[in-house]
Amino acid sequence: MRWGTVGLLLILLAVKCYSQTANRCEHANALINLIQKNHVQPIPVNDEWSKRVFNNLFDQLDPQHIYFTQNDLSSFAKQQTQLDSLVKINQQCAWVKSVSESYKKRVNDYKLWLEQALSKPFDYTTRDQFDLNNFPPKTFSNSAQSLESYRKSYLKFLMLMRMYVARVADSSARDLLSYEAFARKNIRKKELQKLSDVEHKGFEAFTGEAFMKAIALAYDPHTTYMSESENEDFNEQLSDENLSFGFSVTENETGSFV
């Protein structure tokens, strides 16, 4: 119970104090001090802490590992054990900005690749493999070629799942591949919307926010950082003052509004 109480305290205080500015990485020291003061078992801010933050950041930016390769991460390898030093002298934002520039490039690369990949049906006659027990993979792809292969497997899996769900919802005996065009359109829309959300926030702001989340997660999986909008949603869910009604409108897996 004590862990839950402290975790909740960190969530609320972190948001209240540090989410009021777009350049959130500037408040890294303040967030670290808050966690160090309130966490039950705080860890020292050292090279090991730096490695955790480094890995957490790229996992936050690319949770499905479809943007970056291991070579991309290697280009930042020098800072993997130096983030603690950068934070102590308040020089972390320049590094975060450089990561955001690389992130922007990789997201734009994926966007172009996605449009091309979904411009025509996949070949479902060839044997392929997608390991759900290892998704997302623990490491990033070692090369552009392996990333290409992984992306195709990832999209084919999404396509097959969308076609299957559409067929079940239709309750018909139509062939699974008859839903291919619909599924491809639906997947394209959802994938592009995720990219659009990042573009709307701004790559530097998004990366700065991810950096703050990476710092919080370095301590344990239950310590987190919330943006201002996330905090508002969180408080609304806890509030007993908001009026609510017994219906909602959402888009289901087949693209229909229910």
SVG drawing of the C-alpha trace seen along z (x, -y; Angstrom):
<svg xmlns="http://www.w3.org/2000/svg" viewBox="-27 -27 58 47">
<polyline fill="none" stroke="black" stroke-width="0.4" points="0.0,0.0 2.9,-2.3 4.3,-1.8 0.9,-2.8 0.6,-5.9 4.1,-7.1 3.7,-6.4 0.4,-8.4 2.1,-11.3 4.9,-11.4 2.5,-11.4 0.4,-14.3 3.3,-16.4 5.4,-15.9 2.6,-17.1 1.7,-20.1 5.2,-21.4 6.7,-20.7 4.2,-20.4 3.5,-24.0 6.2,-24.6 6.7,-23.1 10.4,-22.6 9.9,-20.0 13.4,-18.7 14.6,-21.8 12.9,-20.5 14.7,-17.2 16.6,-18.2 13.5,-19.2 11.8,-16.0 14.8,-13.9 14.9,-15.8 11.2,-15.2 11.5,-11.5 14.7,-11.2 12.9,-12.8 9.7,-10.9 10.6,-7.4 10.8,-4.5 14.0,-3.2 15.6,-5.9 18.5,-4.8 21.7,-6.9 21.9,-9.2 25.0,-7.5 26.0,-5.7 23.6,-2.8 20.8,-5.4 21.9,-7.0 21.7,-3.7 18.2,-3.2 17.0,-6.6 18.7,-6.2 17.0,-2.9 13.7,-4.1 13.7,-7.2 14.1,-5.3 11.5,-2.8 9.1,-5.7 9.8,-7.2 9.6,-4.0 7.6,-1.4 7.1,1.0 10.7,0.5 9.6,-0.4 11.5,-3.7 15.0,-3.3 17.8,-0.8 20.6,0.2 22.9,-2.0 20.7,-5.0 21.1,-4.3 24.8,-3.7 25.2,-7.2 24.1,-8.4 26.1,-5.7 28.6,-8.2 25.9,-9.8 24.5,-6.4 26.5,-6.7 26.7,-10.5 23.1,-11.6 23.6,-11.9 26.5,-14.3 24.5,-16.4 21.6,-16.6 23.8,-17.7 25.0,-20.7 21.6,-21.3 22.9,-20.6 20.5,-17.7 18.2,-19.7 20.7,-20.1 21.1,-16.3 17.3,-15.8 17.0,-18.2 19.5,-16.2 17.5,-13.0 14.3,-14.8 15.9,-15.7 16.9,-12.1 13.4,-11.0 11.7,-13.4 13.8,-12.0 13.0,-8.4 9.3,-9.1 9.2,-10.8 11.1,-7.9 8.5,-5.5 5.7,-7.6 6.9,-7.5 7.6,-3.7 4.1,-3.2 2.4,-4.9 4.3,-2.8 3.8,0.4 0.1,0.0 -0.4,-1.2 -1.0,2.4 -2.0,5.7 0.7,7.8 1.6,11.2 -0.2,13.7 1.0,16.8 4.5,16.6 5.4,18.0 6.1,15.4 6.7,15.3 5.8,12.8 6.7,13.7 4.0,12.3 6.0,13.6 8.8,11.3 6.8,8.2 8.0,5.6 11.5,7.1 13.9,6.4 16.4,4.9 16.2,2.7 16.8,4.0 20.5,4.3 20.2,3.0 17.9,1.2 17.2,4.5 16.2,6.3 14.0,3.3 12.3,3.5 11.6,7.2 10.3,6.5 8.1,3.7 6.5,5.9 5.8,8.6 4.4,6.1 2.0,4.6 1.0,8.0 0.1,9.1 -2.0,5.9 -3.7,6.6 -4.6,10.2 -6.0,9.2 -8.1,6.4 -9.4,8.7 -10.3,11.4 -12.1,8.9 -14.0,7.5 -15.0,11.0 -16.2,11.9 -18.2,8.7 -19.8,9.3 -20.9,12.8 -20.7,14.0 -18.9,16.7 -16.9,14.3 -13.3,15.2 -10.9,13.5 -9.0,11.8 -12.2,10.1 -11.7,7.7 -8.2,6.8 -8.9,3.5 -10.9,2.3 -8.3,3.5 -5.5,1.8 -7.4,-1.5 -8.2,-1.2 -4.6,-0.4 -3.3,-3.3 -5.6,-5.7 -4.7,-4.5 -0.9,-4.4 -0.9,-7.9 -3.0,-9.3 -0.4,-8.2 2.3,-10.0 0.0,-13.0 -0.4,-13.2 3.4,-13.5 3.7,-16.1 0.9,-18.1 2.7,-18.2 6.0,-18.9 9.0,-16.5 11.1,-18.5 8.2,-18.8 7.3,-15.2 10.9,-14.0 11.2,-16.3 8.1,-14.8 9.4,-11.3 12.7,-12.2 10.8,-13.1 8.9,-9.8 12.1,-7.9 13.6,-9.5 10.6,-8.5 10.5,-4.9 14.2,-4.6 13.2,-4.2 10.5,-1.6 7.6,-0.8 5.0,-2.5 6.7,-5.9 5.6,-8.0 5.4,-11.5 2.3,-12.9 1.9,-15.8 -0.6,-18.5 -3.3,-17.0 -2.7,-13.5 -3.0,-15.0 -6.3,-16.6 -7.7,-13.3 -6.4,-11.6 -8.1,-14.0 -11.4,-13.9 -11.5,-10.1 -11.0,-10.5 -13.4,-13.4 -16.9,-12.9 -18.0,-16.3 -18.3,-15.7 -21.7,-14.8 -21.7,-11.5 -24.2,-9.8 -24.8,-6.2 -23.6,-6.2 -20.5,-6.7 -19.6,-7.0 -16.4,-5.2 -15.0,-3.8 -14.9,0.0 -12.4,2.3 -14.4,2.5 -14.4,-1.3 -18.0,-1.8 -19.2,-4.2 -21.1,-2.6"/>
</svg>
